[in-house]
Amino acid sequence: MAWVAHGSSELGFIQTAGQGQSRTVPAVAAYRGRLWCLWADLDGNAWCAITDDGGDFGGRMPFPQAGLPVMENLNGHLHVVVVLESGDIDHYILDDEPQRQASWVHLGPLPGATTLSSPCLVAFHNRLFLTFVDHNGKLYYTAWTTSNLHPSSASDIGGAWSDSRPVSSGDTETFRGIPALFVTNGTLHLLCASASEPREIVCYAYDSAGSGWSQCRDISEGRAARGISATSYGETAYMGFIENTGASADRPGDSTVTIASFLHGQWQPHEPVGGGQSAADPPQIAILNGRIHCIFNDATATKDLRWYSRPILAYSMASWMAAIPDTTLLSNVTIPGTHDSCARSYVPFVRTQYLSIRQQLALGIRFIDLRLRRHDNGSLFCYHGGIPLGFPRGLSFAAVMDQVWAFLRGPHHTLPATETVLVSINNDDVSDDQRANPGIFYQAVDAAVAAAGPYPDGTPRWFLGPITPRLGDVRGRAVLLRRYPGDPAVAPRVRTGLDLSDWVDDSPDFTIVTPTNVRVRLQDKWKFSSRISLADLVASKSGFVRSLMLQAAARPPPPTDLVNSELQPNPETDEHEGQDGDWYINFCSAVGDPVEHGELAEAKWIAVGARTVGLDWVDGMNRVTRDFLLRQHQQRQKAGEDAGGDKLSVGGRMRLGVVNMDYPELPADNDLVARLIETNF
């Protein structure tokens, strides 16, 4: 997989001439669907830049503190730690909630921590871990724990750093350069190069129960000239460094940017970035939407920042449906989706997402869940439980769909169509008037759909049929799934959209049979109002999710050349059970009472995980679901190998239906969306 240069030229500059020079190692992070870069220029001024909707870095913006920066996304909040010229360390957080202008908030210094080189920062179990090399060459670490898990904005977040401790008090070895932290198989690892030649990279593993480190030789790899960076994605870890090859007459110094991948329990062959690019300082890496991004300051007098990336998946998350045959029914595709897709409210118990619709689609999401209300002028706006979204002006249905159209066909609607997006719409207004007059909301949606019109080339934007379409019939189009009641004046069999209006609230297993005899199996157990620990809540909810997944997987997809009518139950005999064309729609989301006996019940922590009252870590639904998929994949691989198959060619295709999540991009190293997509191949 080739490395691609980004930025303003084929050389990969992230800024125009003179605007992106970095005197030391930059900081890089993936945060809320964008790539962030922070650096100090040759004059000591600090700057940051962010990728825009087109994926390119915008112009630089000032950062309030100069020094040696590191940056990390801690479960949806961006933290920056800066080493000052004195060696002291400062901590900042980005406040970019929608109700106020984005700003950097100073959280204070790190007490008792000093270093004269760049540290490393990583998120692990809802804590920040910082490692650094002190002036004696010893490795130290400290951890930051937030003191309030339900802030209304980042500026309200508080926390405390632990005392700095040596990684290994009995270790006489000294280190030099930048350390690196990454997570693999649920364990936090630390890498750092020895101070003695040949600069072998040493690895430690963190014991969460014992709060200590032990040397882990099976993950140590290579020789680093000046330091290391690392990141992880699912089971795979990636390490970026300048390999220490030793000076010679032909090679006076070490400067080649190198990436190594840790996969299947071993390091893969090292690869040079961009055909052998040179760097003045160790490269920094981050993963966003299935690509690994590498940014470094080049080995020239100007030290310009350069940017390269390559895919880490066998498909693009922006166009993964392109590899699925046209004749495939949508009910036979595993489709990742989001729950309450537009609920990006600054109110913690309303919010279920950080990413915009555009960012969700770029991540691979293909099902969006909209809750709308009709305003007096007939227009539709997004709500969640009666609370308007898109503060302060509101988020219109038309604005949401504009993001969908731009994704499906490009900003000018000229790109070839490969994807489809399932759009589930429900009426958020549950008043007696709405129940008594369902035709008002039904007609409002119909009017909004008609107002969108076709694409400029005449292609319809919507598929409104009450049946299960094939993928080839809906590429480039949105498919309507209607959770709101139909207009009594319209015959049930010809109402727009796939009719899901018989939805059962808060049920772990129910079936809808539409007027056109489409059978839909659903799991939407979301309310846990009784007194229950977070661990028990996640265990209960994940059991419901696994049950429906296994039912969907137990029915192998039918031959793709069958017509839609052959897959529908017989209306005369009402034989619905066991039809291979059934839909399966599964929700990983849940909420509970705000706090019961100190346990956490906010949607975010159910999805992402949290530290409970006893400070024990509990994995959330995203991690638990991902691990379940991994076990299923491994079981299928073993079964295929036992049957004489090639390990690399078995264990893939498994229909799971639509799987909807809160905060699908979190935790940052979780590859749940990719795992779901891969079951289609």
MONOR-V9184 format. One record per residue. N is the residue number from 1. PSI is psi in radians with two decimals (NA if undefined). NEAR is the number of other C-alpha atoms within 8 Angstrom. Layout:
N;PSI;NEAR + N;PSI;NEAR
This chain:
1;2.05;5 + 2;2.56;5 + 3;2.40;10 + 4;2.33;8 + 5;2.42;12 + 6;-3.05;14 + 7;-2.67;14 + 8;-0.09;10 + 9;3.09;8 + 10;-0.19;8 + 11;-0.06;9 + 12;0.47;12 + 13;2.30;15 + 14;-0.27;12 + 15;2.86;14 + 16;2.95;8 + 17;2.24;5 + 18;-0.09;7 + 19;-0.24;7 + 20;0.82;13 + 21;2.30;13 + 22;2.09;14 + 23;-0.20;10 + 24;-2.90;10 + 25;2.26;15 + 26;2.93;15 + 27;2.40;11 + 28;2.43;15 + 29;2.60;12 + 30;2.21;12 + 31;2.09;11 + 32;0.87;8 + 33;0.14;11 + 34;2.79;11 + 35;2.32;11 + 36;2.48;12 + 37;2.36;11 + 38;2.35;14 + 39;2.89;14 + 40;2.24;18 + 41;-3.10;12 + 42;-0.35;8 + 43;0.01;5 + 44;0.00;9 + 45;2.55;9 + 46;2.42;14 + 47;2.75;12 + 48;2.72;12 + 49;2.65;12 + 50;2.47;12 + 51;2.56;12 + 52;-2.99;9 + 53;-0.45;5 + 54;-0.07;5 + 55;0.07;7 + 56;2.65;9 + 57;2.35;11 + 58;-3.06;9 + 59;2.75;7 + 60;2.65;11 + 61;2.54;7 + 62;2.51;8 + 63;2.47;9 + 64;-0.18;6 + 65;2.15;6 + 66;2.70;11 + 67;-2.74;11 + 68;1.88;13 + 69;2.62;15 + 70;2.71;15 + 71;2.52;13 + 72;2.52;12 + 73;1.90;14 + 74;1.62;14 + 75;0.84;10 + 76;0.10;9 + 77;2.35;10 + 78;2.10;11 + 79;2.51;12 + 80;2.31;11 + 81;2.30;12 + 82;2.25;13 + 83;2.11;18 + 84;2.92;11 + 85;-0.51;7 + 86;-0.24;6 + 87;-0.24;9 + 88;2.82;12 + 89;2.30;13 + 90;2.68;13 + 91;2.25;13 + 92;2.75;12 + 93;2.55;14 + 94;2.20;13 + 95;1.76;11 + 96;0.58;10 + 97;2.65;10 + 98;-0.29;9 + 99;0.01;7 + 100;2.85;6 + 101;2.44;7 + 102;2.42;8 + 103;2.78;7 + 104;2.25;10 + 105;2.22;9 + 106;2.05;8 + 107;-0.12;9 + 108;3.03;7 + 109;2.84;8 + 110;1.97;10 + 111;2.28;6 + 112;0.16;6 + 113;2.14;8 + 114;2.54;9 + 115;2.77;14 + 116;0.16;10 + 117;2.95;10 + 118;2.33;13 + 119;-2.94;13 + 120;2.49;13 + 121;2.33;14 + 122;2.64;12 + 123;2.33;12 + 124;2.13;10 + 125;0.81;8 + 126;0.55;11 + 127;2.73;11 + 128;2.26;12 + 129;2.27;12 + 130;2.27;11 + 131;2.61;14 + 132;2.80;14 + 133;2.18;17 + 134;-3.10;11 + 135;-0.24;7 + 136;0.07;6 + 137;0.23;10 + 138;2.54;11 + 139;2.27;13 + 140;2.80;12 + 141;2.73;12 + 142;2.74;12 + 143;2.47;10 + 144;2.28;11 + 145;2.25;10 + 146;2.57;10 + 147;-0.16;8 + 148;2.03;8 + 149;-0.09;6 + 150;0.92;5 + 151;2.64;9 + 152;-0.34;8 + 153;2.97;10 + 154;-0.52;12 + 155;-0.29;8 + 156;-0.07;7 + 157;2.32;11 + 158;2.93;8 + 159;-3.12;9 + 160;2.51;8 + 161;2.46;10 + 162;2.90;7 + 163;2.49;7 + 164;2.35;9 + 165;2.63;7 + 166;2.49;9 + 167;-0.73;9 + 168;1.81;8 + 169;-0.50;5 + 170;0.04;4 + 171;2.19;5 + 172;-0.12;4 + 173;2.53;7 + 174;2.80;11 + 175;2.82;13 + 176;2.52;12 + 177;-2.95;13 + 178;2.20;16 + 179;2.98;16 + 180;2.55;13 + 181;2.47;15 + 182;2.85;12 + 183;2.29;13 + 184;2.39;12 + 185;0.64;6 + 186;0.12;5 + 187;2.41;9 + 188;2.25;11 + 189;2.64;12 + 190;2.27;12 + 191;2.46;13 + 192;2.58;15 + 193;2.42;19 + 194;2.61;14 + 195;-0.37;10 + 196;2.61;7 + 197;2.53;6 + 198;0.60;8 + 199;0.74;12 + 200;2.43;11 + 201;2.21;13 + 202;2.51;13 + 203;2.49;13 + 204;2.64;12 + 205;2.46;12 + 206;2.28;12 + 207;1.83;10 + 208;-0.65;6 + 209;-0.73;4 + 210;-0.09;5 + 211;0.87;7 + 212;3.00;8 + 213;2.60;10 + 214;2.57;9 + 215;2.45;8 + 216;1.50;10 + 217;-0.41;8 + 218;-0.18;5 + 219;-0.08;10 + 220;2.54;10 + 221;2.36;8 + 222;-3.06;7 + 223;2.22;12 + 224;2.28;14 + 225;-0.77;12 + 226;-0.08;12 + 227;-3.12;15 + 228;2.66;18 + 229;2.73;16 + 230;2.73;13 + 231;2.97;14 + 232;2.72;13 + 233;1.82;11 + 234;-2.23;11 + 235;-0.16;9 + 236;2.38;11 + 237;2.64;15 + 238;2.42;11 + 239;2.27;12 + 240;2.33;16 + 241;2.94;15 + 242;1.97;18 + 243;2.36;13 + 244;1.73;10 + 245;-0.10;6 + 246;2.46;8 + 247;2.64;8 + 248;3.10;7 + 249;-0.62;5 + 250;-0.35;4 + 251;1.49;8 + 252;-0.28;7 + 253;2.97;7 + 254;2.17;12 + 255;-0.05;12 + 256;2.22;11 + 257;2.22;16 + 258;2.48;13 + 259;2.37;12 + 260;2.51;12 + 261;2.33;12 + 262;1.90;12 + 263;2.44;10 + 264;0.66;6 + 265;0.19;6 + 266;2.74;8 + 267;2.35;10 + 268;2.92;8 + 269;2.43;6 + 270;2.54;8 + 271;2.33;7 + 272;2.55;11 + 273;2.28;11 + 274;0.61;10 + 275;0.20;6 + 276;0.81;9 + 277;2.64;11 + 278;2.57;9 + 279;2.62;14 + 280;-0.53;12 + 281;2.87;14 + 282;2.45;15 + 283;2.71;16 + 284;2.46;14 + 285;2.65;15 + 286;2.72;11 + 287;2.28;12 + 288;2.16;11 + 289;0.81;9 + 290;0.23;12 + 291;2.51;11 + 292;2.23;12 + 293;2.36;12 + 294;2.12;12 + 295;2.36;13 + 296;2.78;15 + 297;2.24;18 + 298;2.84;14 + 299;1.02;10 + 300;3.04;7 + 301;-0.52;4 + 302;-0.34;6 + 303;0.85;12 + 304;2.49;12 + 305;2.29;14 + 306;2.67;13 + 307;2.13;14 + 308;2.72;14 + 309;2.81;12 + 310;2.74;11 + 311;2.63;10 + 312;0.02;8 + 313;2.88;7 + 314;0.08;5 + 315;2.92;6 + 316;2.32;9 + 317;-0.32;11 + 318;-0.24;8 + 319;0.63;10 + 320;-0.41;12 + 321;-0.25;8 + 322;-0.49;8 + 323;-0.03;5 + 324;2.33;9 + 325;2.57;8 + 326;-0.56;8 + 327;-0.03;9 + 328;2.26;12 + 329;2.50;13 + 330;-0.52;9 + 331;-0.23;10 + 332;0.29;11 + 333;2.37;12 + 334;2.11;14 + 335;1.99;13 + 336;2.42;15 + 337;3.10;13 + 338;2.66;15 + 339;2.37;12 + 340;1.09;13 + 341;-0.45;11 + 342;0.12;11 + 343;1.27;12 + 344;0.50;13 + 345;2.66;11 + 346;-0.10;11 + 347;2.03;7 + 348;-0.72;10 + 349;0.11;7 + 350;-0.62;12 + 351;2.37;13 + 352;-0.15;13 + 353;2.65;12 + 354;-0.50;9 + 355;2.51;11 + 356;2.96;9 + 357;-0.76;11 + 358;-0.77;10 + 359;-0.62;10 + 360;-0.75;11 + 361;-0.67;12 + 362;-0.50;11 + 363;-0.26;13 + 364;-0.04;15 + 365;2.40;13 + 366;0.17;11 + 367;2.18;14 + 368;2.50;14 + 369;1.88;13 + 370;2.37;12 + 371;1.98;12 + 372;2.73;14 + 373;2.52;12 + 374;2.17;11 + 375;2.95;8 + 376;-0.49;5 + 377;0.09;5 + 378;-0.18;7 + 379;2.75;10 + 380;2.35;14 + 381;2.72;14 + 382;2.39;16 + 383;2.90;13 + 384;1.86;12 + 385;0.66;6 + 386;-0.09;7 + 387;2.16;7 + 388;2.51;11 + 389;2.85;14 + 390;0.75;11 + 391;2.45;10 + 392;-0.20;5 + 393;-0.21;5 + 394;2.74;10 + 395;1.97;12 + 396;2.70;10 + 397;-0.69;10 + 398;-0.68;9 + 399;-0.66;8 + 400;-0.81;10 + 401;-0.48;8 + 402;-0.64;8 + 403;-0.66;10 + 404;-0.80;13 + 405;-0.72;14 + 406;-0.62;11 + 407;-0.79;11 + 408;-0.66;14 + 409;0.13;13 + 410;2.88;10 + 411;-0.44;8 + 412;0.17;7 + 413;0.67;11 + 414;-0.10;7 + 415;2.61;8 + 416;2.51;6 + 417;2.12;8 + 418;-0.51;10 + 419;2.85;13 + 420;2.77;14 + 421;2.18;11 + 422;2.21;11 + 423;1.84;12 + 424;2.21;12 + 425;2.31;13 + 426;2.67;10 + 427;2.00;11 + 428;-0.31;11 + 429;1.92;8 + 430;0.45;7 + 431;2.82;6 + 432;-0.61;6 + 433;-0.73;6 + 434;-0.67;11 + 435;-0.61;8 + 436;-0.42;6 + 437;1.14;7 + 438;-0.35;13 + 439;-0.44;11 + 440;-0.85;9 + 441;-0.71;11 + 442;-0.82;12 + 443;-0.54;9 + 444;-0.71;12 + 445;-0.76;9 + 446;-0.71;9 + 447;-0.70;8 + 448;-0.67;11 + 449;-0.78;9 + 450;-0.62;7 + 451;-0.48;6 + 452;-0.58;8 + 453;-3.12;8 + 454;3.01;9 + 455;2.86;9 + 456;-0.48;6 + 457;0.10;5 + 458;-0.12;6 + 459;2.33;7 + 460;2.54;9 + 461;-0.53;12 + 462;2.60;9 + 463;2.06;11 + 464;0.10;9 + 465;2.59;9 + 466;0.46;12 + 467;3.12;9 + 468;1.99;11 + 469;2.87;10 + 470;2.69;11 + 471;-0.69;13 + 472;-0.42;9 + 473;-0.19;7 + 474;0.19;13 + 475;2.34;10 + 476;0.08;13 + 477;2.77;14 + 478;2.45;13 + 479;2.16;13 + 480;2.16;14 + 481;2.03;12 + 482;1.91;14 + 483;-0.27;13 + 484;2.69;11 + 485;2.71;9 + 486;2.92;11 + 487;2.13;11 + 488;-0.40;7 + 489;-0.13;5 + 490;2.30;8 + 491;2.40;7 + 492;-0.67;7 + 493;-0.20;7 + 494;0.17;7 + 495;2.67;11 + 496;2.50;11 + 497;2.83;13 + 498;2.12;13 + 499;1.82;13 + 500;0.47;11 + 501;-0.24;9 + 502;0.41;7 + 503;2.31;7 + 504;2.13;6 + 505;2.34;6 + 506;0.85;8 + 507;2.38;10 + 508;-0.20;9 + 509;1.90;11 + 510;2.85;9 + 511;2.36;8 + 512;2.29;12 + 513;2.00;9 + 514;2.88;10 + 515;-0.35;8 + 516;0.31;8 + 517;0.57;10 + 518;2.30;13 + 519;2.21;14 + 520;2.10;11 + 521;2.32;12 + 522;2.64;13 + 523;2.05;14 + 524;0.84;13 + 525;1.93;13 + 526;-0.30;10 + 527;2.06;8 + 528;1.39;10 + 529;-0.24;7 + 530;2.92;6 + 531;2.00;6 + 532;2.47;9 + 533;2.79;9 + 534;-0.71;12 + 535;-0.75;8 + 536;-0.63;8 + 537;-0.84;10 + 538;-0.69;11 + 539;-0.74;8 + 540;-0.88;8 + 541;-0.75;13 + 542;-0.51;12 + 543;-0.71;8 + 544;-0.72;12 + 545;-0.82;12 + 546;-0.68;10 + 547;-0.84;8 + 548;-0.62;13 + 549;-0.80;11 + 550;-0.61;9 + 551;-0.73;8 + 552;-0.73;11 + 553;-0.46;10 + 554;-0.34;6 + 555;1.74;9 + 556;2.50;8 + 557;2.47;8 + 558;2.94;7 + 559;2.43;5 + 560;-0.14;7 + 561;0.05;5 + 562;2.47;8 + 563;2.81;6 + 564;-0.71;10 + 565;-0.48;5 + 566;-0.27;6 + 567;0.01;10 + 568;2.55;11 + 569;2.67;11 + 570;2.05;9 + 571;-0.36;7 + 572;-0.67;4 + 573;-0.26;5 + 574;0.66;7 + 575;1.63;7 + 576;-0.50;8 + 577;2.31;4 + 578;0.25;5 + 579;2.26;9 + 580;-0.27;9 + 581;0.18;12 + 582;2.58;10 + 583;2.61;10 + 584;2.09;13 + 585;2.13;12 + 586;2.32;14 + 587;2.21;12 + 588;-0.09;15 + 589;2.67;14 + 590;2.80;11 + 591;2.91;12 + 592;-2.95;12 + 593;2.60;10 + 594;-0.87;8 + 595;2.21;9 + 596;2.01;11 + 597;0.61;5 + 598;-0.09;7 + 599;2.80;11 + 600;2.34;13 + 601;0.15;13 + 602;2.55;12 + 603;-0.64;14 + 604;-0.79;11 + 605;-0.47;11 + 606;-0.65;17 + 607;-0.76;14 + 608;-0.53;15 + 609;2.84;15 + 610;2.83;13 + 611;2.21;11 + 612;-3.07;12 + 613;-0.67;7 + 614;0.15;5 + 615;0.24;6 + 616;2.45;7 + 617;2.36;9 + 618;2.09;10 + 619;2.49;10 + 620;-3.09;13 + 621;-0.61;15 + 622;-0.77;15 + 623;-0.78;13 + 624;-0.74;10 + 625;-0.73;11 + 626;-0.75;12 + 627;-0.61;8 + 628;-0.77;9 + 629;-0.68;10 + 630;-0.76;9 + 631;-0.71;8 + 632;-0.75;8 + 633;-0.77;10 + 634;-0.67;9 + 635;-0.71;9 + 636;-0.65;11 + 637;-0.80;11 + 638;-0.72;9 + 639;-0.69;8 + 640;-0.69;13 + 641;-0.72;11 + 642;-0.49;7 + 643;0.07;6 + 644;0.19;6 + 645;2.90;9 + 646;2.31;8 + 647;-0.60;9 + 648;-0.16;4 + 649;0.07;7 + 650;2.80;11 + 651;0.26;10 + 652;-1.39;11 + 653;2.19;8 + 654;1.89;9 + 655;2.17;14 + 656;-0.14;15 + 657;-2.79;15 + 658;2.24;13 + 659;1.98;14 + 660;2.43;14 + 661;2.75;14 + 662;2.50;14 + 663;1.03;13 + 664;-0.33;9 + 665;-0.08;9 + 666;2.64;11 + 667;2.82;9 + 668;-0.48;9 + 669;0.05;10 + 670;2.31;12 + 671;0.64;10 + 672;-0.79;12 + 673;-0.75;12 + 674;-0.70;10 + 675;-0.71;11 + 676;-0.80;13 + 677;-0.72;13 + 678;-0.31;9 + 679;-0.14;12 + 680;-0.15;12 + 681;NA;7
